[in-house]
Amino acid sequence: MSDQAPDAGELTYTRVFDAPRELVFRCMIEPEHLARFWGPAGVRTPLASIKVDPRPGGVFEAVMVNDADGSTYPMRAVYREVVAPERLVWTEPATGVTTTSTFSDLGGARTEVQIRQANVPAAFRSPQAQAGFSTSLDRFAAYLGELAPGEVSAHGGAVVTRSPSRTSPGWTVVP
């Protein structure tokens, strides 16, 4: 993983996941998956709070709940671009942050995801906030590792299969 801040107000996170691009992309647009990993360590995002309409002009809404005290953190974004399974772009009207996620197939069931955020307020650029964002990527990686073979995707009905070897995941996504 590499994390960098190219310009003031911008953040870039890059992570390689041991899962095929189609699966990684679908996990980012399907509430059933998002509920399992969305948000930093110490929060949960109830499935009932997640709304996703993955098309330009569609919304992405979620409410994260702090595990320690029950505080809630709502987020609302509007998709600007959706190119399956390559790219997602959304803007959060409340903050002006635009997030661009690019999914690159590295072969061998590995996917590089680059997340670039523009117009990031100073509070969200703090080392603590960046560390929290990184834990959300850790949670995503762990979730991908837990997916059971034969998992059915809600969008498109794809079936995910995996060989039993943990050293060579052997993921396959069948539309």
GINORTA-V239995 format. One record per residue. SS is DSSP state (2 for helix, 1 for strand, 0 for the rest). Layout:
<<SS> <SS>>
This chain:
<<0> <1> <1> <1> <0> <0> <0> <0> <0> <0> <1> <1> <1> <1> <1> <1> <1> <0> <0> <0> <2> <2> <2> <2> <2> <2> <2> <0> <0> <0> <2> <2> <2> <2> <2> <2> <2> <0> <0> <0> <0> <0> <1> <1> <1> <0> <2> <2> <2> <0> <1> <1> <0> <0> <0> <0> <0> <0> <1> <1> <1> <1> <1> <1> <1> <1> <0> <0> <0> <0> <0> <1> <1> <1> <1> <1> <1> <1> <1> <1> <1> <1> <1> <0> <0> <0> <1> <1> <1> <1> <1> <0> <0> <0> <0> <0> <0> <1> <1> <1> <1> <1> <1> <1> <1> <1> <1> <0> <0> <1> <1> <1> <1> <1> <1> <1> <1> <1> <0> <0> <0> <2> <2> <2> <2> <0> <2> <2> <2> <2> <2> <2> <2> <2> <2> <2> <2> <2> <2> <2> <2> <2> <2> <2> <2> <2> <0> <0> <0> <0> <1> <1> <0> <0> <0> <0> <0> <0> <1> <1> <1> <0> <0> <0> <0> <0> <0> <0> <0> <0> <0> <1> <1> <1> <0>>
